[in-house]
Amino acid sequence: MVQGQKRADIKYSMDVGIVLKEDQSSGYITYGKVQKILTNSPTHPHGIKVRLTSGEVGRVKEFVK
């Protein structure tokens, strides 16, 4: 399973890279800290949807170390 597809792997205030809805075609990744996890299901094939502390909403594509 690719990074960001399992809800259990994502924690609040974790640094992540997300793809915003408007960036899905280009795949541009926006970075920030998780404020809220929006997806309720345990997994999602396109990535778990989160809100960043900046207010941006998108699907997790990578974890930042």
C-alpha positions as CSV (number, residue, x, y, z in Angstrom):
1,M,0.0,0.0,0.0
2,V,1.3,3.5,-0.9
3,Q,1.9,6.1,1.7
4,G,-1.1,8.1,2.8
5,Q,-3.7,5.4,2.0
6,K,-4.1,4.1,5.6
7,R,-5.9,6.3,8.1
8,A,-4.0,4.6,11.0
9,D,-0.7,5.9,9.6
10,I,-1.8,9.6,9.9
11,K,-1.6,11.5,13.1
12,Y,-2.6,15.0,14.1
13,S,0.2,17.7,13.7
14,M,2.1,15.3,11.4
15,D,4.1,16.8,8.5
16,V,2.6,15.6,5.2
17,G,2.4,16.3,1.5
18,I,-1.1,16.6,0.0
19,V,-2.5,17.0,-3.4
20,L,-5.3,19.7,-3.5
21,K,-8.4,19.1,-5.7
22,E,-7.3,21.8,-8.2
23,D,-3.8,20.2,-8.4
24,Q,-4.9,16.6,-9.1
25,S,-4.2,16.9,-12.9
26,S,-0.7,18.3,-12.3
27,G,0.1,16.3,-9.2
28,Y,1.6,19.4,-7.4
29,I,2.2,18.6,-3.7
30,T,1.4,21.1,-0.9
31,Y,3.2,20.6,2.4
32,G,1.9,21.3,5.9
33,K,0.8,19.9,9.3
34,V,-2.4,17.8,9.7
35,Q,-5.1,19.7,11.6
36,K,-8.0,17.3,11.0
37,I,-8.4,13.9,9.3
38,L,-11.5,14.1,7.1
39,T,-11.8,10.5,5.7
40,N,-13.7,8.2,8.0
41,S,-12.9,4.9,6.3
42,P,-9.7,3.0,7.4
43,T,-8.3,3.1,3.9
44,H,-8.8,5.1,0.6
45,P,-7.1,4.2,-2.7
46,H,-6.4,7.9,-3.6
47,G,-5.1,8.9,-0.1
48,I,-6.8,9.9,3.1
49,K,-8.3,13.4,3.0
50,V,-7.0,15.8,5.6
51,R,-7.2,19.5,6.4
52,L,-3.8,21.2,7.0
53,T,-3.3,23.9,9.7
54,S,-3.3,26.4,6.8
55,G,-6.9,25.4,6.0
56,E,-6.1,23.6,2.8
57,V,-7.8,20.3,2.1
58,G,-6.4,17.5,0.1
59,R,-5.4,13.8,0.0
60,V,-2.2,12.6,1.6
61,K,0.5,11.5,-0.9
62,E,3.6,11.4,1.3
63,F,4.9,11.7,4.8
64,V,7.6,14.3,5.5
65,K,10.4,13.3,7.9
